[in-house]
Amino acid sequence: LEMISGFDGTRGRVLREGERDIYQDYYVIDASGWTFIVTIPQAVITRNATILFYIQIVLIGIFMAVVIFLSIQNYRRSLHSQKSVNCFEALGQTYYCVVMVNAARDTCEVLKQELEDGKEWKNQQSYIRFLRRIQKTVHHQEVAEQLGEEFGIQQLLCLARGERDRCYMEYQRNCPDGPRWVSAEAFVVPGIQEAPVIILAFRMIHTAKIAELEKSQALRDSLTSAHNAAQAKNDFLSRMSHDMRTPMNAVIGFTDLARRSLQDPEKVSQCLDKVTAASRQLLHLINEVLDTAKIDQGKMELVFSDTDLMQHMESAVGFFSMQAQAGQLTLTLQPPVLEHPHVLTDARRLDQILNNLLSNAVKYTPAGGSIRLSLEEMHSDKPGWGMYRFTVSDTGIGMSKEFLSRIFLPFEREDTTMTGKVSGVGLGMAITHNIVQLMGGRIDVQSVQGEGSTFTVVLPCEFAGSEEHESEQVVPEFSLDGLRLLLAEDNLLNMEIAAELLEMEGAQVTAVENGQLAVECFCNTPPDSFDLILMDIQMPVMDGYAAARAIRQLNHPQAKTIPILAMTANAFADDVIAAKEAGMNGHIAKPIDMTRIREAIAAALAESAGKM
């Protein structure tokens, strides 16, 4: 037994070598003295040991894989947690104060605070005391009370129980640099404790709030403007309906009277004079509307020319002298002493300014009153320029101070006892004001109700050359006698009127009904058959622009040189430009005025002769 390996008195092991294998004998002596011998081949033991070794290797591999997997998972969780922390920190930057509230216990913990009024708050404190301190920073007392109600304990408990969707309020907080807009918002954080936990966050929203308020104000202003514009439009249409029907009634009525009085030439002449006056009044209303449209679109343009100021003053007074006499008014022109009476300005717009001012003075001055027009030349700091002050004063009914602030707005008229008796839609002063500004001047008004009004217009004008006026000669009126004219007009009534008036001036008129016929007529006639073409614009088949372009492209000897004038109701500046671009030589706005037609034809023929 002493030879048994590791024998301890009761058990041991003997390794012996047999004929075919190696065996291990295990000896075990029990308590009764028996000896048990267990013989196991070495190969079996070795094979089982190898299996156990491989199992151990596999288990170690699995363990390492689990460790690596858990490490990766833990790394990913840490990255996700870090991202969450970063996100919360980024969100936290949006708020200048974050507080965790336990509404059930009336406690709160300040998680983040930017110092208010220079004092740091306790981290743990009563929520009610915290809320009262917040209320003291509110700019308006009534808003502070609303804040206390919105974020009171009961409201937060309702929010925690889901009985409210949100607690939110915007208010102005007192800051060192003045009131600033902030927002307060409360939201529930579920699952942290059994008691409801609420996060109360305060954010600075001053810049965004100011932008929002400005946008809201702009929308309100736009709505108000749209409402006022709609009201002004309705008032305008109502006034236009009245003021257009008045002269139209005169046109129709006196035309009928003239037809019934054909045997009385004097009566017919009187009726026709009144028809002409009513027609001009109607045309004046239309021109005011067109001028307003030009001003609104920024298309009113000035055409500067050599202008004799004294001549225009006398013309304006002469134009209204008959109306003043009929109204028992005294209209006087104070003789001006001008060092430079000739200037470069827009004569037509100057006449419009004077006419509007004198027209109002005549309309709103009762019988027995007086109207005075004066002009004064003043010094200008700009060399070669002068400042000219036009003054129209009257002893009329005057205007209230309240209306004076609106006098230059479109469609404005003061409601007085005389307003209903005076025609007009309230555009004259608005147009005058815009023309004066366009000319670089200014207009002022002083008025006292019951005493009268004084309008003062100051315009800067460049001096015109004096030598040019010394050599001026009276130009004889141009005659249409013998001129051969081609007239294109689709409206038969307008065609008849134009042809009759031109033929009464001695012209020979060939009339066609559209642009295509005008092109064919010109193309199929020998050279020098026509001296000039008068072209309407809006015509069927081919309009006036297309017809003018087609004529300019013909092989006819006169195609490039024959003058073509647009004679149309299209009276805007764009229409004048379009006529020029189409190859026309000029533009005449309807209604037909023979004086302007003669002037336009004379200018076009002179231009054509100069190019030949």
VMD Tcl script that draws the C-alpha trace (Angstrom):
set ca {
  {0.00 0.00 0.00}
  {2.97 2.28 0.53}
  {3.55 2.06 -3.25}
  {0.12 3.50 -3.94}
  {0.46 7.09 -5.23}
  {-1.06 9.61 -2.89}
  {-2.25 6.94 -0.42}
  {-3.64 8.58 2.70}
  {-4.55 5.39 4.60}
  {-7.97 4.96 3.02}
  {-7.57 5.61 -0.70}
  {-4.89 6.03 -3.42}
  {-4.03 5.54 -7.10}
  {-1.60 3.18 -8.96}
  {-0.56 3.72 -12.57}
  {0.42 0.47 -14.26}
  {1.24 -0.48 -17.82}
  {-0.46 -3.48 -19.38}
  {0.13 -5.31 -22.63}
  {-2.15 -3.06 -24.74}
  {-2.91 -0.01 -22.68}
  {-2.07 1.99 -19.62}
  {-4.42 1.70 -16.67}
  {-5.03 3.58 -13.53}
  {-6.04 1.52 -10.46}
  {-7.85 3.31 -7.69}
  {-7.71 1.70 -4.20}
  {-10.28 2.53 -1.61}
  {-10.45 0.95 1.93}
  {-13.78 1.41 3.64}
  {-14.48 1.43 7.36}
  {-14.91 -2.36 7.58}
  {-11.47 -2.98 6.18}
  {-12.47 -4.00 2.72}
  {-10.27 -2.81 -0.12}
  {-11.92 -1.74 -3.34}
  {-9.91 -1.57 -6.55}
  {-11.22 0.47 -9.53}
  {-9.31 0.07 -12.79}
  {-9.81 2.70 -15.55}
  {-7.93 2.79 -18.85}
  {-5.72 5.86 -19.20}
  {-7.15 6.60 -22.68}
  {-10.63 7.03 -21.21}
  {-9.35 9.43 -18.61}
  {-7.32 11.34 -21.20}
  {-10.26 11.54 -23.60}
  {-12.58 12.88 -20.91}
  {-9.94 15.37 -19.81}
  {-9.62 16.63 -23.39}
  {-13.38 17.07 -23.61}
  {-13.37 18.92 -20.35}
  {-10.52 21.10 -21.64}
  {-12.41 21.98 -24.80}
  {-15.53 22.68 -22.81}
  {-13.51 25.00 -20.61}
  {-12.09 26.78 -23.67}
  {-15.59 27.22 -25.12}
  {-16.92 28.52 -21.82}
  {-14.03 30.97 -21.58}
  {-14.76 32.11 -25.17}
  {-18.43 32.56 -24.39}
  {-17.55 34.48 -21.26}
  {-15.18 36.74 -23.19}
  {-17.83 37.33 -25.90}
  {-20.40 38.21 -23.26}
  {-17.94 40.56 -21.59}
  {-17.13 42.23 -24.92}
  {-20.82 42.47 -25.86}
  {-21.72 43.96 -22.50}
  {-18.82 46.39 -22.79}
  {-20.01 47.52 -26.21}
  {-23.57 47.87 -24.95}
  {-22.38 49.81 -21.96}
  {-20.31 52.09 -24.25}
  {-23.30 52.70 -26.47}
  {-25.46 53.45 -23.46}
  {-22.89 55.88 -22.18}
  {-22.78 57.61 -25.58}
  {-26.58 57.80 -25.66}
  {-26.62 59.09 -22.11}
  {-24.01 61.70 -22.99}
  {-26.03 62.77 -26.01}
  {-29.11 63.05 -23.82}
  {-27.18 65.08 -21.30}
  {-25.87 67.32 -24.06}
  {-29.40 67.74 -25.44}
  {-30.77 68.62 -22.02}
  {-27.91 71.04 -21.47}
  {-28.61 72.64 -24.87}
  {-32.30 72.90 -24.02}
  {-31.36 74.26 -20.64}
  {-29.49 77.11 -22.31}
  {-32.83 78.26 -23.73}
  {-34.18 78.91 -20.24}
  {-32.68 81.39 -17.81}
  {-34.38 79.73 -14.83}
  {-35.45 76.09 -14.29}
  {-37.23 74.97 -11.12}
  {-38.44 71.49 -10.04}
  {-41.71 71.78 -8.10}
  {-43.36 69.30 -5.76}
  {-46.81 70.77 -5.77}
  {-48.19 68.34 -3.20}
  {-45.56 69.37 -0.62}
  {-45.28 73.06 -1.61}
  {-41.55 72.70 -2.22}
  {-39.33 73.60 -5.13}
  {-35.69 73.14 -6.05}
  {-33.88 75.65 -8.26}
  {-32.02 73.62 -10.89}
  {-30.75 76.57 -12.89}
  {-30.75 80.26 -12.19}
  {-29.43 83.38 -13.83}
  {-29.31 85.98 -11.09}
  {-32.36 88.20 -10.87}
  {-31.98 91.56 -9.16}
  {-28.45 90.47 -8.17}
  {-29.55 87.95 -5.49}
  {-29.08 84.21 -5.57}
  {-32.00 82.04 -4.55}
  {-31.97 79.10 -2.16}
  {-31.92 75.71 -3.86}
  {-34.66 74.38 -1.56}
  {-37.54 76.65 -0.63}
  {-41.31 77.00 -0.50}
  {-42.87 77.14 -3.95}
  {-45.43 79.74 -2.85}
  {-42.68 82.08 -1.64}
  {-40.78 81.46 -4.87}
  {-43.86 82.35 -6.95}
  {-44.43 85.54 -4.96}
  {-40.87 86.59 -5.62}
  {-41.40 85.97 -9.35}
  {-44.56 88.09 -9.23}
  {-42.57 91.03 -7.86}
  {-40.49 91.08 -11.05}
  {-43.56 91.44 -13.31}
  {-43.87 94.87 -14.95}
  {-47.65 95.26 -14.55}
  {-49.47 94.50 -11.29}
  {-52.56 93.02 -12.97}
  {-50.34 90.72 -15.03}
  {-48.54 89.64 -11.85}
  {-51.89 88.57 -10.39}
  {-52.67 86.61 -13.55}
  {-49.27 84.90 -13.26}
  {-50.05 83.87 -9.68}
  {-53.37 82.38 -10.78}
  {-51.91 80.56 -13.80}
  {-49.09 78.88 -11.84}
  {-50.74 78.46 -8.45}
  {-50.55 75.19 -6.50}
  {-54.02 74.07 -7.55}
  {-53.34 74.71 -11.22}
  {-50.09 72.73 -11.08}
  {-51.87 69.83 -9.37}
  {-54.50 69.88 -12.13}
  {-51.67 69.79 -14.65}
  {-50.07 66.81 -12.90}
  {-53.38 64.92 -12.87}
  {-53.86 65.58 -16.59}
  {-56.84 67.89 -16.06}
  {-55.03 70.69 -17.88}
  {-53.11 70.56 -21.13}
  {-50.55 73.19 -20.20}
  {-49.68 76.11 -17.95}
  {-48.14 78.87 -20.03}
  {-47.95 82.64 -19.90}
  {-46.01 85.48 -21.51}
  {-45.36 88.67 -19.58}
  {-42.97 91.59 -19.23}
  {-40.28 91.27 -16.59}
  {-38.54 94.27 -15.07}
  {-34.87 94.24 -16.05}
  {-32.04 96.76 -15.53}
  {-32.38 97.89 -19.16}
  {-36.17 98.12 -19.03}
  {-39.12 95.72 -19.35}
  {-38.34 92.54 -21.30}
  {-40.73 89.88 -22.56}
  {-40.33 86.42 -20.98}
  {-42.36 83.21 -21.01}
  {-43.17 80.87 -18.12}
  {-44.14 77.25 -18.80}
  {-44.87 74.28 -16.55}
  {-44.77 70.65 -17.66}
  {-44.98 67.30 -15.86}
  {-42.01 64.91 -15.48}
  {-43.65 61.46 -15.03}
  {-42.31 58.49 -13.10}
  {-39.71 60.20 -10.91}
  {-41.50 60.02 -7.57}
  {-44.92 59.10 -6.30}
  {-45.72 62.77 -5.69}
  {-46.30 64.85 -8.85}
  {-43.10 66.56 -9.95}
  {-43.37 69.53 -12.27}
  {-40.67 71.47 -14.09}
  {-41.25 75.23 -14.23}
  {-39.06 76.97 -16.83}
  {-38.61 80.65 -17.68}
  {-37.32 81.77 -21.07}
  {-36.35 85.17 -22.53}
  {-38.47 85.81 -25.66}
  {-38.12 89.59 -25.97}
  {-36.76 89.76 -29.54}
  {-39.22 87.23 -30.93}
  {-42.13 88.81 -29.05}
  {-41.32 92.30 -30.30}
  {-41.15 90.95 -33.87}
  {-44.48 89.16 -33.35}
  {-46.11 92.31 -31.95}
  {-44.78 94.38 -34.84}
  {-46.09 91.83 -37.31}
  {-49.47 91.78 -35.58}
  {-49.56 95.57 -35.60}
  {-48.65 95.58 -39.29}
  {-51.50 93.16 -39.97}
  {-53.91 95.31 -37.97}
  {-52.70 98.40 -39.82}
  {-53.14 96.59 -43.13}
  {-56.64 95.53 -42.14}
  {-57.46 99.08 -41.10}
  {-55.99 100.45 -44.32}
  {-57.94 97.92 -46.35}
  {-61.12 98.85 -44.50}
  {-60.43 102.55 -44.98}
  {-59.59 101.96 -48.64}
  {-62.83 100.06 -49.13}
  {-64.76 102.83 -47.40}
  {-62.94 105.46 -49.47}
  {-63.72 103.47 -52.61}
  {-67.40 103.36 -51.73}
  {-67.40 107.08 -50.96}
  {-65.52 107.73 -54.19}
  {-67.98 105.73 -56.28}
  {-70.89 107.46 -54.60}
  {-69.43 110.90 -55.26}
  {-68.37 110.01 -58.79}
  {-71.86 108.76 -59.51}
  {-73.28 112.09 -58.37}
  {-70.63 114.34 -59.91}
  {-70.57 112.52 -63.25}
  {-74.33 112.40 -63.57}
  {-74.59 116.16 -62.97}
  {-72.65 117.25 -66.09}
  {-73.96 114.26 -68.03}
  {-77.49 115.39 -67.24}
  {-76.57 118.84 -68.57}
  {-75.13 117.33 -71.77}
  {-78.22 115.23 -72.42}
  {-80.67 117.91 -71.34}
  {-79.22 120.82 -73.30}
  {-78.70 118.59 -76.34}
  {-82.40 117.77 -76.26}
  {-83.24 121.48 -75.81}
  {-81.04 122.39 -78.78}
  {-82.80 119.78 -80.92}
  {-86.18 121.23 -79.94}
  {-85.00 124.79 -80.68}
  {-83.55 124.39 -84.16}
  {-85.58 127.39 -85.35}
  {-83.91 129.61 -82.72}
  {-80.15 129.81 -83.53}
  {-79.38 131.91 -80.48}
  {-81.04 129.37 -78.18}
  {-79.16 126.54 -79.90}
  {-75.88 128.40 -79.45}
  {-76.56 128.90 -75.74}
  {-77.40 125.22 -75.31}
  {-74.22 124.16 -77.12}
  {-72.12 126.47 -74.92}
  {-73.58 124.81 -71.84}
  {-73.03 121.35 -73.33}
  {-69.39 122.28 -73.91}
  {-69.01 123.55 -70.33}
  {-70.61 120.39 -68.90}
  {-68.41 118.21 -71.13}
  {-65.28 119.96 -69.89}
  {-66.43 119.49 -66.30}
  {-66.90 115.78 -66.96}
  {-63.49 115.59 -68.63}
  {-61.96 117.33 -65.61}
  {-63.36 114.62 -63.31}
  {-61.97 111.88 -65.54}
  {-58.56 113.57 -65.69}
  {-58.47 113.78 -61.88}
  {-59.09 110.06 -61.59}
  {-56.40 109.33 -64.21}
  {-53.92 111.62 -62.45}
  {-54.61 109.84 -59.15}
  {-53.92 106.49 -60.82}
  {-50.66 107.84 -62.25}
  {-49.58 109.10 -58.84}
  {-50.42 105.79 -57.13}
  {-48.39 103.89 -59.75}
  {-45.51 106.38 -59.65}
  {-45.95 107.08 -63.36}
  {-46.61 110.81 -63.30}
  {-43.80 112.49 -65.21}
  {-42.76 116.10 -65.65}
  {-42.04 117.67 -69.02}
  {-39.92 120.81 -68.57}
  {-40.16 123.62 -71.10}
  {-39.56 127.35 -71.31}
  {-42.47 128.89 -69.41}
  {-43.60 132.51 -69.02}
  {-44.89 132.61 -65.44}
  {-46.72 135.90 -65.87}
  {-48.56 134.58 -68.91}
  {-49.74 131.51 -67.01}
  {-50.86 133.64 -64.05}
  {-52.93 135.88 -66.33}
  {-54.33 132.85 -68.15}
  {-55.44 131.23 -64.89}
  {-57.17 134.39 -63.68}
  {-58.80 134.89 -67.07}
  {-60.10 131.32 -67.09}
  {-61.94 131.80 -63.76}
  {-62.95 135.43 -64.21}
  {-66.32 134.57 -65.76}
  {-67.11 132.08 -62.96}
  {-66.09 134.64 -60.35}
  {-68.25 137.29 -61.98}
  {-71.21 134.90 -62.13}
  {-70.76 134.19 -58.41}
  {-70.46 137.90 -57.58}
  {-66.84 137.46 -56.50}
  {-63.86 139.78 -56.89}
  {-60.92 137.94 -58.48}
  {-57.70 139.95 -58.69}
  {-54.14 139.28 -59.79}
  {-51.53 141.16 -57.82}
  {-48.99 142.30 -60.44}
  {-45.72 140.55 -59.61}
  {-42.29 142.10 -60.06}
  {-40.15 139.26 -61.41}
  {-36.46 139.49 -62.18}
  {-36.63 136.20 -64.08}
  {-40.16 135.73 -65.46}
  {-39.11 132.89 -67.80}
  {-38.23 129.56 -66.17}
  {-37.90 125.90 -67.08}
  {-40.82 124.01 -65.56}
  {-43.75 121.77 -66.48}
  {-46.22 124.35 -67.75}
  {-49.15 121.91 -67.85}
  {-48.66 120.85 -64.23}
  {-48.19 124.47 -63.15}
  {-51.53 125.32 -64.76}
  {-53.07 122.33 -62.97}
  {-51.83 123.61 -59.59}
  {-53.14 127.14 -60.17}
  {-56.45 125.90 -61.58}
  {-57.09 123.56 -58.64}
  {-56.36 126.29 -56.08}
  {-58.44 128.94 -57.86}
  {-61.25 126.46 -58.54}
  {-61.61 125.66 -54.83}
  {-61.46 129.36 -53.94}
  {-64.26 130.16 -56.40}
  {-66.37 127.17 -55.26}
  {-66.14 127.83 -51.52}
  {-66.32 131.64 -51.42}
  {-69.86 133.03 -50.97}
  {-71.19 135.91 -53.03}
  {-69.55 139.23 -52.20}
  {-66.23 137.60 -51.29}
  {-62.82 138.19 -52.82}
  {-60.00 136.02 -54.20}
  {-56.43 137.15 -54.79}
  {-53.58 135.49 -56.69}
  {-50.00 136.68 -56.22}
  {-46.48 135.58 -57.18}
  {-43.15 136.44 -55.59}
  {-39.62 135.54 -56.73}
  {-37.27 134.65 -53.87}
  {-33.57 133.90 -53.65}
  {-32.26 130.36 -54.08}
  {-28.90 129.05 -52.88}
  {-28.60 127.10 -56.12}
  {-26.96 129.20 -58.86}
  {-29.21 129.81 -61.86}
  {-32.34 128.94 -59.89}
  {-35.03 130.87 -58.08}
  {-37.74 130.08 -55.54}
  {-41.20 131.18 -56.70}
  {-44.00 131.60 -54.17}
  {-47.57 131.41 -55.49}
  {-50.29 132.53 -53.08}
  {-54.06 132.07 -53.45}
  {-56.10 133.68 -50.68}
  {-59.87 134.00 -50.33}
  {-62.52 135.20 -47.91}
  {-64.49 131.97 -48.18}
  {-66.00 129.62 -45.64}
  {-62.62 128.34 -44.42}
  {-61.83 124.92 -42.98}
  {-61.69 123.34 -39.54}
  {-58.38 122.47 -37.88}
  {-59.37 118.81 -37.87}
  {-59.92 118.79 -41.64}
  {-56.64 120.64 -42.34}
  {-54.75 117.52 -41.22}
  {-56.55 115.51 -43.94}
  {-56.90 118.05 -46.71}
  {-54.18 116.53 -48.91}
  {-55.49 112.95 -48.62}
  {-57.42 111.43 -51.55}
  {-61.25 111.53 -51.47}
  {-61.35 113.87 -48.47}
  {-63.99 116.61 -48.35}
  {-65.19 118.55 -45.33}
  {-68.88 118.17 -44.68}
  {-70.30 121.69 -44.76}
  {-73.49 123.32 -45.90}
  {-71.80 124.24 -49.20}
  {-70.26 120.81 -49.89}
  {-73.46 119.34 -51.25}
  {-73.78 122.24 -53.68}
  {-70.22 121.91 -54.99}
  {-69.16 119.21 -57.45}
  {-65.99 117.25 -56.77}
  {-64.74 113.94 -55.41}
  {-61.97 115.20 -53.12}
  {-59.04 114.52 -55.42}
  {-57.97 118.04 -56.40}
  {-55.89 118.88 -53.33}
  {-54.33 115.40 -53.18}
  {-53.25 115.72 -56.81}
  {-51.98 119.28 -56.25}
  {-49.96 118.16 -53.22}
  {-48.35 115.31 -55.15}
  {-47.54 117.49 -58.17}
  {-45.91 120.11 -55.94}
  {-43.80 117.43 -54.25}
  {-42.89 115.92 -57.63}
  {-41.68 119.36 -58.75}
  {-39.51 119.62 -55.62}
  {-41.64 122.24 -53.88}
  {-43.94 122.50 -50.91}
  {-47.52 123.57 -50.26}
  {-48.92 125.05 -47.04}
  {-52.42 126.08 -46.03}
  {-53.78 128.38 -43.37}
  {-57.50 128.60 -42.77}
  {-60.02 129.88 -40.26}
  {-63.64 128.82 -40.45}
  {-65.85 131.69 -41.49}
  {-62.91 133.92 -42.46}
  {-61.20 132.25 -45.41}
  {-58.14 130.29 -46.51}
  {-54.66 130.97 -47.87}
  {-52.73 128.42 -49.92}
  {-49.01 128.97 -50.48}
  {-47.01 127.00 -53.05}
  {-43.22 127.39 -53.28}
  {-41.54 125.90 -56.37}
  {-37.83 125.82 -57.28}
  {-37.38 126.76 -60.94}
  {-34.35 127.04 -63.17}
  {-33.99 130.31 -65.06}
  {-34.49 130.13 -68.82}
  {-32.07 131.86 -71.23}
  {-33.00 135.50 -71.83}
  {-31.67 135.76 -75.39}
  {-34.10 133.14 -76.52}
  {-37.06 135.26 -75.48}
  {-35.76 138.44 -77.04}
  {-35.81 136.73 -80.43}
  {-39.22 135.09 -79.93}
  {-41.69 135.73 -82.69}
  {-45.37 135.02 -82.85}
  {-45.84 131.75 -84.73}
  {-48.91 131.79 -86.97}
  {-51.55 129.13 -86.29}
  {-50.95 125.99 -88.34}
  {-53.53 125.28 -91.05}
  {-54.75 121.83 -92.02}
  {-56.04 123.12 -95.35}
  {-55.12 120.72 -98.16}
  {-53.55 118.04 -95.95}
  {-54.29 114.44 -96.95}
  {-54.88 112.37 -93.82}
  {-55.43 108.64 -93.31}
  {-57.62 108.05 -90.23}
  {-57.87 104.60 -88.57}
  {-60.73 104.47 -86.03}
  {-62.96 101.51 -85.17}
  {-65.65 103.49 -83.36}
  {-67.93 104.86 -86.05}
  {-69.13 107.76 -83.89}
  {-65.58 108.84 -83.08}
  {-64.64 108.37 -86.74}
  {-67.47 110.63 -87.86}
  {-66.60 113.34 -85.31}
  {-62.89 113.30 -86.15}
  {-63.44 113.25 -89.91}
  {-65.99 116.08 -89.77}
  {-63.77 118.31 -87.62}
  {-60.70 117.66 -89.77}
  {-62.59 118.28 -92.99}
  {-64.00 121.50 -91.53}
  {-60.35 122.58 -91.13}
  {-59.78 121.90 -94.83}
  {-58.16 118.46 -94.60}
  {-58.94 115.55 -96.94}
  {-59.69 112.49 -94.79}
  {-59.66 108.81 -95.79}
  {-61.16 106.76 -92.93}
  {-60.74 103.01 -92.29}
  {-62.09 100.85 -89.45}
  {-59.00 98.97 -88.17}
  {-55.23 98.75 -88.33}
  {-55.16 96.03 -90.99}
  {-57.21 98.18 -93.39}
  {-54.92 101.14 -92.65}
  {-51.84 99.09 -93.63}
  {-53.52 97.83 -96.81}
  {-54.80 101.30 -97.76}
  {-51.37 102.88 -97.31}
  {-49.61 100.03 -99.13}
  {-51.98 100.07 -102.12}
  {-51.86 103.82 -102.76}
  {-49.21 105.65 -104.81}
  {-46.45 107.57 -103.01}
  {-47.40 110.97 -101.57}
  {-51.08 109.99 -101.40}
  {-51.08 110.81 -97.67}
  {-49.26 113.48 -95.66}
  {-49.93 111.94 -92.21}
  {-51.67 109.00 -90.50}
  {-53.91 109.33 -87.41}
  {-54.05 105.94 -85.67}
  {-56.36 104.74 -82.91}
  {-54.79 102.11 -80.63}
  {-57.49 99.69 -79.48}
  {-58.98 98.32 -82.70}
  {-60.13 94.86 -83.84}
  {-58.18 92.69 -86.33}
  {-54.97 94.71 -85.84}
  {-54.35 97.34 -83.15}
  {-52.63 100.66 -83.75}
  {-49.21 99.60 -82.43}
  {-49.07 96.56 -84.71}
  {-50.30 98.62 -87.67}
  {-47.59 101.26 -87.13}
  {-44.88 98.58 -86.96}
  {-46.25 96.93 -90.11}
  {-46.24 100.23 -92.02}
  {-42.64 100.96 -90.99}
  {-41.56 97.58 -92.40}
  {-43.20 98.04 -95.83}
  {-41.24 98.66 -99.02}
  {-43.39 101.71 -99.72}
  {-41.27 104.84 -100.42}
  {-42.93 106.71 -97.51}
  {-42.94 103.77 -95.06}
  {-40.07 105.09 -92.97}
  {-40.87 108.80 -93.19}
  {-44.64 109.35 -93.13}
  {-45.69 110.82 -89.74}
  {-47.95 108.57 -87.66}
  {-49.79 110.03 -84.65}
  {-51.59 107.95 -82.03}
  {-55.04 109.43 -81.39}
  {-56.42 107.37 -78.53}
  {-58.17 107.32 -75.17}
  {-55.09 105.59 -73.70}
  {-53.62 108.62 -71.96}
  {-50.98 107.28 -69.54}
  {-47.24 107.86 -69.83}
  {-46.76 104.18 -70.68}
  {-49.06 104.64 -73.67}
  {-46.94 107.53 -74.96}
  {-43.80 105.39 -74.62}
  {-45.48 102.43 -76.33}
  {-46.48 104.67 -79.24}
  {-42.88 105.84 -79.66}
  {-41.58 102.27 -79.51}
  {-44.07 101.24 -82.21}
  {-42.61 103.84 -84.58}
  {-45.17 106.60 -84.09}
  {-44.18 110.27 -84.09}
  {-46.52 111.53 -81.38}
  {-49.49 110.92 -79.11}
  {-52.83 112.77 -78.90}
  {-55.14 111.91 -76.00}
  {-58.89 111.89 -76.59}
  {-61.33 113.59 -76.41}
  {-60.60 115.40 -79.65}
  {-59.26 118.92 -79.20}
  {-58.57 120.59 -82.54}
  {-56.01 122.96 -81.04}
  {-53.91 120.07 -79.78}
  {-54.43 118.16 -83.02}
  {-53.16 121.10 -85.05}
  {-50.13 121.48 -82.77}
  {-49.31 117.76 -82.90}
  {-49.68 117.59 -86.71}
  {-47.53 120.70 -87.15}
  {-44.79 119.27 -84.90}
  {-44.88 115.86 -86.63}
  {-44.70 117.37 -90.14}
  {-41.86 119.67 -89.09}
  {-39.95 116.73 -87.62}
  {-40.52 114.67 -90.76}
  {-39.38 117.53 -93.00}
  {-36.23 117.95 -90.93}
  {-35.27 114.30 -91.45}
  {-35.71 114.44 -95.22}
}
mol new
graphics top color blue
foreach p $ca { graphics top sphere $p radius 0.5 }
foreach p [lrange $ca 0 end-1] q [lrange $ca 1 end] { graphics top cylinder $p $q radius 0.2 }
display resetview
